[in-house]
Amino acid sequence: MTTPHHHTQRAHVWTTVSDLHTRLNSPHPPRILDVRWQLGRNDGRERYEAGHIPGALYADLDTQLAAPASPEAGRHPLPSLQALTESIRAWGITPDIPVVVYDTVGGMSAARAWWLLRWAGLTDVTILDGGLDAWTKQGHSLTQGFDTVDPTTITLTGGHMPTITTDDAEHFPEHGILLDARAPHRYSGEEEPIDPRAGHIPGALNTPTAHFIDEAGHLKPAADLTDILTDAGVIDPSHADLDTDGLIASADQPLAVYCGSGVTAAHAIAVLASLGIEAALYPGSWSQWSHDPHRPVATGNHTEP
């Protein structure tokens, strides 16, 4: 179990439509990135061009937020620092410009941008709660076309967010909590639609990151998130305190997260961060693990003893 004792406010990770709208009309507006992406679809740019938040720039998850796929590295390896820096420069970002990222899937693809920008050393990066749908439902307009800005010359250093390797993942359950953020049927091995083998890393617990958002694509209240993580064996509610900002929490055991290819795991990490819990990312995730025939695979549902 993990015991809560460190405070990270929800607002440090997630922002609201009303807050974004106010900031866009301020003297120092944030840079906005549209990170529309879904597994099995490649029309993110087309949807962006058809309508996006005014001033938002398009971030291509497959080409700008990932290196080329390979069996050895997985479907969405982390981009090199040089490649990521070039993208961040093209987005006109500097260390003193806040960044807001959004999508149309409850933040599950936008969180990849949030994680990578944080990994690169940018600290004021937030995810728009509810995404594009929340923006339009509050009556705000969209703009069409493909926006660009003048590039910057920012210099970045990587490694500001924790990661684990494949070898680390194999032994992680021996000393910490390894969380599988995929859907239950993929975790159990009942179905595997894209990767070579079905199942999960032995010892991993399952908490689908989709369970963290409601039907409207908003992040659930902290108390609900606490219940979900408690049921998964990730936190100990007897040590959890709730305040007006949400759960004050931290892990006294190491915590790492994986998914299919390191995308939705970043969403789970963002959710955990909003509760004050730090977690490492296994970037290669199941797409890397399942390609290695020497790595063990477990099936069925594992529960915390």
C-alpha positions, 0 to 999 in steps of 0.5 A: 500500500501507499500512504498519502503525505505530500501535497500537489494541488489538482490545479497544478496538473489540470485547468478549467475552461473558465480559467483558460478563457480568462488567461487567453484574454490576459497580457500573458496568455498560455500556449495551447496545444491540440493533441487530438489522437486516438488509437486506430485513427490518423485524422487528428490534424484534419479534425484540428483544421476543421475546428480548434481553440483559437490560437491552439497549435497542433501537436502530432502525437505519432511524429512529434511526441514519439520516436518511430515505432519498432518491435524493440522500443514499442509503438510510441517510444520517447522522442529524442531530446533533440527532436522534442526540443525542435517541436517545442521551439516550433510551438513557440514555447519558452520557459516563462510561457504557460502551456495548456494541452487538450484533446477530445478523449478526457485528456488521455492523449493530451497527457502524453504532451503534458508528461513530455513537456514536464520531462523536458523541464517545463513546469507550468504545463496543465491539461484542459479538464473536459477538453474541446467538448467542455470548451464548446459546451460553455459557448466558446468559439473555434477557429479553422485552419492550421496555425503557426507561430514564430519559433523560439530558441529554447534549450531543454534538458530531459529526465525531469520525470521518472521512467523505468526500463523493461528490466526495471518493470520485470522486477518492480512488483518485488519492491513497489507497485506496478500499475497497468492502465489498460482496459480490463480485458487487455490486462486479463489476456481475454483480448489483445487487439494490437500487440503480439501477446495477451496478458500483463506483466506479472505482479502488475495491478490493473486500474484502467485510466478511463475509470478516472474520467466521467462520461463528459470527459472530466476528471472525477472528484478526488474522493472518487479517484481515491476510491478507485485507487484504493480498490486497486491497492494503490493507496491506503485510505486510512492515511488519506486526508481530503481538503478543498484542493483534493487528496493530499497523498504520496507514495511510500513505495515506488510506483510505476505505470504502463499501458499499451505504448506509453500514452494512456499511462501518462494520463494515469500519471497525471491523475496520480500527480493531481493527488500528490502521488509521483509515479514513473512511466514505463515508456515501452509499455506492453507493446515493447514487453510483449514483443520480447519472447523472453519476458514472462506474461501473466493472465487473469485478474490479479488482486491485492492480497 
